[in-house]
Amino acid sequence: MGIVKLETFCRDQKGYKVRQEQFIPGVIYGKGVETTSVKFREKDIEKLIKEFGGRANLTVVLDEKESFGFIKDTARDVLSGKLLHLDIQVVNQDSEISRNVPLVFKGMDTILYNQLILQINTNEIQLTGKAKLIPNTIEVDISDAKNGDSIGIADIDLPEGVTCINIDDIPLAVVSASKIDEADEVDETDEEVDNPVSDSQNV
């Protein structure tokens, strides 16, 4: 089962009424599973997402029955960021599936210290494998990255039995020098040109 349990309740109310009662409306569905309108305690789901990510594996508990699943999709208010709706897909743990998994770039402090910028081209990759083997997130260590480096699929360590179906030659992220530093270098060069040292000053 999933590493965390999420207590789930059947829902017969509209979404806005559920949210007024500090619940988040959602849907549970999957192969061979009847699509069910449900609700989750807002504090439970926000804590789960904060700790395990927005695509987390979990054990759904509904009417005392436990099922393995994962967060398929979320909807948030554009302005407030408040969670509005949640979809959970229930699957057999041993079934082969494809799903999007978020990338978590580790080492941003080092990147900033070295006055570099990380341009992220994608926040997720699509993985294929047994449902129970696909992780909540994929960590990418960029602490040793240098100016001009590209981060690709080959730089990611995947669990055994899991493959990535993203195109290999498209970089996930690119490291470049800070534009502020480049501007400083240009300013310093301009100052040298504007204030040249004459031969007479050196005599």
For each residue, the residues with C-beta under 8 A, 3 or more apart:
1: 5 59 66 68 93
2: 5 56 57 58 59 60 68 69 70
3: 52 57 58
4: 48 51 52 56 57 58 59
5: 1 2 58 59 60 61 66
6: 40 44 45 48 58 59 60 61 88
7: 40 41 44 61
8: 26 28 38 39 40 60 61 62 88
9: 23 38 39 40 62
10: 36 37 38 39 62 63
11: 18 23 25 26 37 38 39
12: 37
13: 17 18 25 39
14: 17 18
15: 18 19 25 84 85
16: 19 20
17: 13 14 20 21
18: 11 13 14 15 21 23 24 25 39
19: 15 16 22 23 24 25 42 84
20: 16 17
21: 17 18
22: 19 41 42 43
23: 9 11 18 19 39 40 41 42
24: 18 19 39 40 41 42 45 83 84 85 86
25: 11 13 15 18 19 37 38 39 84 85 86
26: 8 11 37 38 39 40 85 86 87 88
27: 35 36 37 38 85 86 87 88
28: 8 33 35 36 38 60 62 67 69 88 89 90
29: 33 35 36 87 88 89 90
30: 33 67 69 89 90 91
31: 91 92 95
32:
33: 28 29 30 36 67 90
34:
35: 27 28 29
36: 10 27 28 29 33 62
37: 10 11 12 25 26 27
38: 8 9 10 11 25 26 27 28 62 88
39: 8 9 10 11 13 18 23 24 25 26
40: 6 7 8 9 23 24 26 44 45 86
41: 7 22 23 24 44 45
42: 19 22 23 24 45 46 83
43: 22 46 47
44: 6 7 40 41 47 48
45: 6 24 40 41 42 48 49 83 86
46: 42 43 49 50 83
47: 43 44 50 51
48: 4 6 44 45 51 52 56 58
49: 45 46 52 53 54 56 71 74 83
50: 46 47
51: 4 47 48
52: 3 4 48 49 56 57 58 136
53: 49 56 102 104 136 137
54: 49 71 74 102
55: 70 71 72 99 100 101 102 124 136 137
56: 2 4 48 49 52 53 70 71 136
57: 2 3 4 52 68 69 70 131 132 134 135 136
58: 2 3 4 5 6 48 52 68 69 70 71 88
59: 1 2 4 5 6 66 67 68 69
60: 2 5 6 8 28 66 67 68 69 88 90
61: 5 6 7 8 64 65 66
62: 8 9 10 28 36 38 65 67
63: 10
64: 61
65: 61 62
66: 1 5 59 60 61
67: 28 30 33 59 60 62 90
68: 1 2 57 58 59 60 90 91 92 93 131 132
69: 2 28 30 57 58 59 60 88 89 90 91
70: 2 55 56 57 58 88 89 91 99 131 134
71: 49 54 55 56 58 74 86 87 88
72: 55 87 88 89 99
73: 86 87
74: 49 54 71 83 85 86 87
75: 83 84 85 86
76: 80 81 82 83 84
77: 80 81 82 84
78:
79:
80: 76 77
81: 76 77
82: 76 77
83: 24 42 45 46 49 74 75 76 86
84: 15 19 24 25 75 76 77
85: 15 24 25 26 27 74 75
86: 24 25 26 27 40 45 71 73 74 75 83
87: 26 27 29 71 72 73 74
88: 6 8 26 27 28 29 38 58 60 69 70 71 72
89: 28 29 30 69 70 72 99
90: 28 29 30 33 60 67 68 69
91: 30 31 68 69 70 95 97 131
92: 31 68 95 131
93: 1 68 130 131 132
94: 130 131 132
95: 31 91 92 130 131
96: 128 129 130 131
97: 91 128 129 130 131 134
98: 126 127 128 165
99: 55 70 72 89 126 127 134
100: 55 124 125 126 127
101: 55 124 125 126 127 134 135 136 137 138
102: 53 54 55 123 124 136 137 138
103: 120 122 123 124 125 137 138 140 172
104: 53 137 138 139 140
105: 108 118 120 139 140 142 173
106: 139 140 141 142 143
107: 110 111 141 142 143 144 145
108: 105 111 112 118 142
109: 112 113
110: 107 113 114 142 143 144
111: 107 108 114 116 117 118 142 143 145 175
112: 108 109 115 116
113: 109 110
114: 110 111
115: 112 177 178 180 181
116: 111 112 145 146 147 175 176 177 178
117: 111 175 176 177 178 179
118: 105 108 111 142 145 173 174 175
119: 173 174 175 176
120: 103 105 123 172 173
121: 170 171 172 173 174
122: 103 125 166 172 173
123: 102 103 120
124: 55 100 101 102 103
125: 100 101 103 122 138 153 156 164 166 172
126: 98 99 100 101 164 165 166
127: 98 99 100 101 134 138 158 162 163 164 165
128: 96 97 98 162 163 164 165
129: 96 97 133 134 159 161 162 163
130: 93 94 95 96 97 133 134 161
131: 57 68 70 91 92 93 94 95 96 97 134
132: 57 68 93 94
133: 129 130 159 160 161 162
134: 57 70 97 99 101 127 129 130 131 159 162
135: 57 101 138 159 162
136: 52 53 55 56 57 101 102
137: 53 55 101 102 103 104
138: 101 102 103 104 125 127 135 156 158
139: 104 105 106
140: 103 104 105 106 151 155 156 172 173
141: 106 107 144
142: 105 106 107 108 110 111 118 145 151 173 175
143: 106 107 110 111
144: 107 110 141
145: 107 111 116 118 142 149 151 175
146: 116 149 175
147: 116 175 176 177
148: 175 176
149: 145 146 174 175
150: 171 173 174 175
151: 140 142 145 155 171 172 173 174 175
152: 155 168 169 170 171 172
153: 125 156 164 166 168 172
154: 168
155: 140 151 152 172
156: 125 138 140 153 164 172
157:
158: 127 138 162 163 164
159: 129 133 134 135 162
160: 133
161: 129 130 133
162: 127 128 129 133 134 135 158 159
163: 127 128 129 158
164: 125 126 127 128 153 156 158
165: 98 126 127 128
166: 122 125 126 153 170 172
167: 170
168: 152 153 154
169: 152
170: 121 152 166 167
171: 121 150 151 152 174
172: 103 120 121 122 125 140 151 152 153 155 156 166
173: 105 118 119 120 121 122 140 142 150 151
174: 118 119 121 149 150 151 171
175: 111 116 117 118 119 142 145 146 147 148 149 150 151
176: 116 117 119 147 148
177: 115 116 117 147 181 182
178: 115 116 117 181 182
179: 117 182 183
180: 115 183 184
181: 115 177 178 184 185
182: 177 178 179 185 186
183: 179 180 186 187
184: 180 181 187 188
185: 181 182 188 189
186: 182 183 189 190
187: 183 184 190 191
188: 184 185 191 192
189: 185 186 192 193
190: 186 187 193 194
191: 187 188 194 195
192: 188 189 195 196
193: 189 190 196
194: 190 191
195: 191 192
196: 192 193
197: 201 202
198: 201 202
199: 202 203
200: 203
201: 197 198
202: 197 198 199
203: 199 200
